[in-house]
Amino acid sequence: MTVLGASATPKRRGFAAECRRQARLAAESDRGNGALMRFMDMAFDDLPDGDPSSAAAARAQPRG
């Protein structure tokens, strides 16, 4: 039995072109929605170390 590595996995014809097309569409969408990107940046900044659970814990801490 021969086991193929990930790099040896056959791809469907046009797979790479479809990946490029979808990446281009996602980039265009991101550029066209500045308000969403600002919101996502602010939400990410709320995460002390990039962990959503630690952000909730930080908000639960008393301030003052």
Long-range contacts (C-beta under 8 A, 24 or more apart in sequence): none
